Amino acid sequence: MNTSEPSDRDREARAGRDPGTEKLNWIDRRREKIRAEVERNRRGEYTVPTWVLAAALILIVVAWLGLIIYFG
């Protein structure tokens, strides 16, 4: 199917950009973000994700209710 619209690759080539540049930049940003997180964790600034805390709270409440029902 032929369209009159140029493809994304053609637009990037005309704009003077390499089509792989954006992906490479995304990879570099992601690596830097991971590197920064590892450095924070090594300094002791580790925080527990909220979903882990919520799961632990749910587990404690369910266990407590189970004990009440079982022994009550």
ABEGO torsion letter per residue (X at the ends): XBBABBBAAAAAAAAGBBAAAAAAAAAAAAAAAAAAAAAAAAAGABBBBAAAAAAAAAAAAAAAAAAAAAAX
